[in-house]
Amino acid sequence: MSDKKIITVLGATGAQGGGLARAILDDPDGPFAARAVTRNAGSAKARALAERGAKVVEATLEDEESLRKAFEGTHGVYVVTNFWESMSADVELTQAATAARAAKAAGVAHVVWSTLEDTREVIPVSDQRVPVLQDRYTVPHFDAKAEADAFFHDSGVPTTYLRSTFYWEAFTQGSGPRRGEDGRLVLTLPIGEARLSGIAAEDIGRTAYGVFAAGDRYVGKTVSIAGEHLTGAQYAAAFADALGEPVDYRPLTHDQLRSLGLPAGDEFGNMFQFFVEGERDFVGARDLELVRSLNPRLQTFREWLGEHIEAVKPA
């Protein structure tokens, strides 16, 4: 293992980082070794990575010194932040800045930073159709990551900006088809007739592996990724085939979504409005052939659904 380049993976027990750690471990003859960063090295997920050959270290985005130590001797670092832990754009910005400083101090050769578009370029905060969130954002969990790009650029650390998208795993968490009062299954999505770019969370990490494996080809560049671009009707048709019964697609307006009183309902309402109004550029930036060249195992929605059918079955 001594001749392998170390990739240090933040969030290694989470969705994105876990996908990258497993991609490295799935390629034992490849050029990389995995150093998995977690808050708790004794957790079941951390132990599972260690048993497969990853070096597990404890560090947090709140402790810059712990990150710098975790990054020492590292060729690459995968940086991902979790907005939903704090629900605060300011916290996420602070975490990203900490990671950028630690990567610079450790002399890291390649950072892959998991980021997103700035939705305010499509729906500015001056647009009175949508609520302004956390004082200055349209979709905080997008916009703060976009702002944080500057920390990596200004640090001088060689960085690839990996822009992800909607996780299909959301369909396993209550967003999938539900049975209506008439007994028919209904998929409700607030995307009208637009295409929604989606991806399996595992494929984000696998694609990041491809970026690292490409050497410096994508340093300084933005790589926007997805697994497929589908309309609501196409998602419903895939669910119908997988579940073996009809699924009706029922679009919801963004105002209706925001009015439901859901946790982070304003945030999600604004996000889906961005997906619809910014569809051309958002979908257009995500070249599926490029993504597949980086990640030959890239899943289509139907392939992902086949593996997760039990998790999306309505009660």
LOVEX-523809 format. One line per field, with one value per residue (C-alpha): x, y, z; residue number from 0. Coordinates in pm, 1 decimal. Example, Ala and Ser with C-alpha at 12.3 -4.5 7.8 and 13.67 -1.06 7.14 Angstrom:
BEGIN
xx	(1230.0|1367.0);
yy	(-450.0|-106.0);
zz	(780.0|714.0);
num	(0|1);
END
This chain:
BEGIN
xx	(0.0|299.8|322.2|-40.7|-157.5|-377.3|-722.4|-865.5|-1243.2|-1453.8|-1798.0|-1668.9|-1957.3|-2213.4|-2373.4|-2125.0|-1803.4|-1905.4|-1946.5|-1594.6|-1439.1|-1605.0|-1499.7|-1137.3|-1170.7|-1345.8|-1030.8|-756.3|-518.5|-581.4|-355.7|-524.2|-559.8|-853.9|-818.4|-1168.7|-1248.5|-1528.5|-1633.8|-1657.1|-1410.0|-1598.8|-1925.5|-2048.0|-1996.2|-1644.0|-1554.0|-1687.3|-1456.5|-1161.1|-1230.4|-1213.7|-875.4|-942.7|-739.2|-998.7|-914.7|-1120.9|-1154.4|-1430.6|-1498.6|-1524.2|-1162.5|-911.1|-613.3|-776.5|-839.0|-484.2|-351.7|-596.2|-479.7|-104.5|67.4|-245.1|-248.9|-619.8|-902.6|-1274.8|-1457.7|-1831.0|-2036.7|-2379.0|-2608.6|-2887.2|-2696.1|-2701.4|-2955.9|-2729.4|-2559.4|-2317.8|-2210.0|-2159.4|-1950.3|-1734.4|-1682.2|-1581.9|-1337.5|-1183.8|-1139.1|-979.7|-729.6|-644.6|-590.3|-361.9|-162.9|-119.8|-2.4|-277.0|-224.8|-591.7|-915.8|-1252.2|-1509.1|-1874.7|-2066.3|-2379.1|-2501.2|-2587.9|-2963.5|-2970.8|-2839.6|-3181.3|-3404.8|-3246.7|-3341.4|-3510.6|-3768.2|-4077.8|-4233.2|-4009.4|-3919.9|-3569.1|-3408.4|-3140.4|-3123.0|-2959.4|-3032.5|-3286.4|-3183.9|-2930.7|-2796.9|-2715.0|-2610.0|-2374.9|-2182.8|-2151.4|-2018.3|-1772.9|-1614.2|-1414.0|-1242.3|-1084.6|-1006.7|-849.1|-646.5|-457.8|-522.7|-571.2|-946.0|-1215.3|-1565.9|-1801.5|-2160.8|-2410.8|-2791.1|-3112.9|-3051.4|-3287.3|-3260.5|-3520.3|-3775.0|-3696.1|-3766.6|-4127.1|-4104.4|-4202.5|-4548.8|-4833.0|-5171.9|-5459.5|-5809.5|-5918.8|-5648.7|-5433.8|-5067.8|-4972.7|-4627.1|-4635.2|-4343.6|-4328.0|-4155.9|-4441.0|-4324.2|-3956.7|-3680.9|-3533.5|-3168.8|-3117.4|-2842.2|-2781.9|-2584.4|-2334.9|-2256.1|-2144.2|-1854.1|-1781.5|-1762.1|-1532.5|-1307.3|-1295.3|-1200.9|-909.5|-805.2|-792.4|-495.5|-492.7|-728.2|-1012.9|-815.3|-957.0|-1266.9|-1630.9|-1771.0|-2151.7|-2300.7|-2626.1|-2736.1|-3036.8|-3262.2|-3627.9|-3968.1|-4221.6|-4414.2|-4099.4|-4028.5|-4389.6|-4360.9|-4045.6|-4218.3|-4519.0|-4302.2|-4108.3|-4416.0|-4631.3|-4927.2|-5013.6|-4860.3|-5014.9|-4792.5|-4945.8|-4745.7|-4757.8|-4697.1|-4409.3|-4646.1|-4845.8|-4528.7|-4423.9|-4770.5|-4773.3|-4591.8|-4321.0|-3983.5|-3765.7|-4070.8|-3966.4|-3619.1|-3751.3|-4014.9|-3749.7|-3519.6|-3776.3|-3868.2|-3499.6|-3492.1|-3784.7|-3686.9|-3318.8|-3380.5|-3203.2|-2870.8|-2886.5|-2961.5|-2739.0|-2437.4|-2471.0|-2327.2|-2419.6|-2158.2|-1886.0|-2014.4|-2020.7|-1663.5|-1561.5|-1790.5|-1861.7|-2091.5|-2324.7|-2679.4|-2994.3|-3300.5|-3456.3|-3137.4|-3127.6|-3497.4|-3451.0|-3205.9|-3424.2|-3773.9|-3850.4|-3751.7|-3985.3|-4290.7|-4585.0|-4738.7);
yy	(0.0|231.4|308.3|410.9|771.3|840.9|990.8|1132.2|1119.8|1347.7|1212.3|861.8|704.3|916.7|897.0|1076.8|1007.2|647.5|600.3|726.6|521.8|208.2|290.7|306.0|-17.0|-184.3|-125.3|-291.3|-291.0|77.9|373.2|489.0|401.9|527.4|732.2|760.0|1058.3|1025.1|1171.9|825.9|559.2|306.7|332.5|30.4|204.1|312.6|-37.2|-182.4|45.3|-44.8|-414.9|-363.6|-194.1|174.7|371.8|531.8|856.7|1085.5|1452.8|1710.4|2016.7|2214.1|2136.6|2269.7|2109.7|1766.7|1812.5|1924.8|1613.8|1395.3|1552.9|1513.6|1297.8|1295.4|1322.4|1401.6|1511.5|1480.8|1761.0|1740.0|1936.5|1846.6|2149.1|1943.5|1882.3|2248.8|2386.8|2692.9|2838.9|3028.6|2705.7|2538.3|2831.6|2814.8|2441.3|2478.7|2757.4|2539.9|2250.3|2474.0|2615.0|2268.1|2135.1|2427.7|2381.9|2009.6|2066.9|1855.9|1802.3|1768.7|1857.2|1749.1|1981.1|1873.0|2183.0|2311.9|2599.1|2944.7|2949.1|3329.4|3351.8|3218.7|3339.8|3642.8|3730.6|4039.8|3811.8|3864.1|3534.4|3340.1|3391.9|3509.7|3253.7|3306.2|3677.0|3646.5|3313.1|3161.1|2800.3|2811.1|2456.6|2535.4|2897.7|2863.9|2584.5|2802.6|3087.4|2848.0|2769.4|3088.7|2950.4|2671.0|2892.2|3165.5|2918.7|2808.2|2440.1|2250.6|2188.3|2023.3|2157.9|1857.5|1974.7|1708.2|1708.1|1557.2|1221.6|942.2|826.5|1095.6|853.7|616.2|892.3|975.7|1134.5|821.8|718.3|719.7|560.0|800.2|776.5|591.5|329.9|439.4|522.5|884.0|1038.8|1403.5|1618.8|1998.1|2001.9|2050.1|1923.7|1995.2|1737.6|1668.5|1563.6|1287.3|1055.2|762.9|889.1|605.3|734.2|1072.9|910.0|676.9|973.7|1155.6|849.8|894.1|1258.6|1168.9|889.2|1138.6|1312.7|1687.2|1684.9|1836.7|2057.5|2408.0|2284.8|2232.5|1885.0|1876.6|1532.3|1336.4|982.4|1069.9|1363.2|1258.7|1427.5|1359.0|1137.4|937.2|890.3|774.8|528.8|378.2|340.3|179.7|-78.5|-155.3|-176.7|-361.5|-121.9|218.7|529.7|865.3|1171.6|1471.3|1794.1|2026.8|2399.9|2549.8|2768.7|2458.7|2286.3|2588.1|2606.5|2245.5|2331.7|2072.0|2100.5|2313.8|2351.7|2699.4|2570.9|2278.6|2490.7|2737.2|2453.0|2289.8|2627.9|2669.1|2322.5|2420.8|2777.2|2694.4|2360.8|2438.2|2534.4|2291.0|1989.0|2115.7|2135.4|1766.1|1565.9|1206.4|1068.9|1261.4|1135.1|778.8|814.0|899.5|638.0|342.5|197.5|500.7|384.7|481.2|551.8|218.6|36.2|219.2|154.5|-217.9|-226.6|-16.4|-132.4|-249.3|89.2|280.7|54.8|251.3|129.4);
zz	(0.0|50.6|-319.9|-343.2|-334.4|-35.0|-90.1|230.3|227.8|443.2|522.0|461.0|651.4|467.6|124.3|-99.0|89.4|148.7|-224.8|-287.8|-7.0|-141.1|-498.6|-384.8|-189.9|-484.2|-690.7|-484.8|-780.3|-846.8|-768.3|-448.0|-81.7|123.4|439.6|581.7|802.9|1054.1|1385.1|1537.7|1430.5|1639.4|1445.8|1252.5|916.0|1009.8|1127.3|802.6|602.7|824.9|778.3|402.6|427.4|475.0|726.1|953.1|1133.0|1350.2|1257.4|1217.8|1005.6|1329.3|1424.6|1173.4|1343.3|1331.7|958.8|890.2|1062.4|870.0|543.5|609.1|349.2|136.9|-242.4|-266.7|-41.8|-100.5|78.7|140.7|392.0|527.8|536.7|690.5|1014.4|1110.5|861.2|852.8|547.3|772.3|943.6|605.8|482.9|794.5|748.4|384.3|466.9|738.9|497.2|234.4|485.6|615.7|262.7|184.1|505.0|436.6|79.7|-75.7|-450.3|-550.6|-375.8|-511.5|-356.2|-362.1|-457.3|-632.9|-847.1|-712.6|-761.9|-729.3|-1084.1|-1191.5|-908.4|-739.1|-383.9|-525.3|-692.3|-481.0|-594.3|-355.3|10.4|96.6|325.5|592.4|501.4|158.7|-10.8|-245.7|-175.1|111.0|69.7|-293.6|-269.0|28.1|-145.1|-455.1|-240.1|-77.3|-415.4|-364.4|-53.7|-256.4|-555.8|-344.9|-137.3|-447.1|-370.6|-699.4|-693.0|-902.0|-839.8|-850.0|-883.0|-783.1|-805.2|-664.8|-494.8|-596.5|-234.8|-159.0|-303.4|-16.0|237.7|161.7|-183.3|-376.0|-497.7|-247.3|-265.0|-315.2|-172.7|-486.9|-434.7|-729.0|-684.5|-736.3|-775.6|-676.5|-788.1|-817.5|-1157.2|-1404.6|-1743.9|-1676.4|-1655.1|-1313.4|-1312.5|-1059.1|-946.4|-712.3|-412.5|-458.0|-806.1|-676.2|-493.7|-784.3|-1020.4|-779.3|-798.4|-1176.2|-1133.3|-905.8|-1142.4|-1431.2|-1267.5|-1317.9|-1618.3|-1419.6|-1181.2|-1188.0|-1369.2|-1280.4|-1343.0|-1319.7|-1276.7|-1298.7|-1372.9|-1587.0|-1679.9|-1653.1|-1654.5|-1382.8|-1624.7|-1698.8|-1328.3|-1279.4|-1569.7|-1420.5|-1084.4|-1254.6|-1428.6|-1109.9|-887.3|-1138.6|-1129.0|-1274.9|-1118.6|-1201.1|-1216.1|-1042.4|-1060.8|-762.6|-786.1|-593.9|-392.9|-300.9|-180.7|23.8|181.3|308.0|629.2|570.5|745.2|514.6|289.2|171.4|91.8|-112.6|-281.8|-392.6|-499.1|-724.5|-869.7|-956.0|-1115.1|-1338.9|-1426.1|-1465.6|-1637.4|-1963.9|-1809.2|-1516.5|-1734.4|-2013.8|-1782.8|-1695.8|-1984.7|-1909.9|-2148.6|-1966.5|-1631.9|-1766.1|-1890.2|-1532.6|-1378.5|-1610.0|-1341.5|-1358.7|-1289.0|-1472.9|-1261.8|-1353.3|-1254.3|-922.0|-867.0|-925.2|-636.3|-403.1|-485.2|-130.9|8.9|-224.6|-201.8|-62.1|260.9);
num	(0|1|2|3|4|5|6|7|8|9|10|11|12|13|14|15|16|17|18|19|20|21|22|23|24|25|26|27|28|29|30|31|32|33|34|35|36|37|38|39|40|41|42|43|44|45|46|47|48|49|50|51|52|53|54|55|56|57|58|59|60|61|62|63|64|65|66|67|68|69|70|71|72|73|74|75|76|77|78|79|80|81|82|83|84|85|86|87|88|89|90|91|92|93|94|95|96|97|98|99|100|101|102|103|104|105|106|107|108|109|110|111|112|113|114|115|116|117|118|119|120|121|122|123|124|125|126|127|128|129|130|131|132|133|134|135|136|137|138|139|140|141|142|143|144|145|146|147|148|149|150|151|152|153|154|155|156|157|158|159|160|161|162|163|164|165|166|167|168|169|170|171|172|173|174|175|176|177|178|179|180|181|182|183|184|185|186|187|188|189|190|191|192|193|194|195|196|197|198|199|200|201|202|203|204|205|206|207|208|209|210|211|212|213|214|215|216|217|218|219|220|221|222|223|224|225|226|227|228|229|230|231|232|233|234|235|236|237|238|239|240|241|242|243|244|245|246|247|248|249|250|251|252|253|254|255|256|257|258|259|260|261|262|263|264|265|266|267|268|269|270|271|272|273|274|275|276|277|278|279|280|281|282|283|284|285|286|287|288|289|290|291|292|293|294|295|296|297|298|299|300|301|302|303|304|305|306|307|308|309|310|311|312|313|314);
END
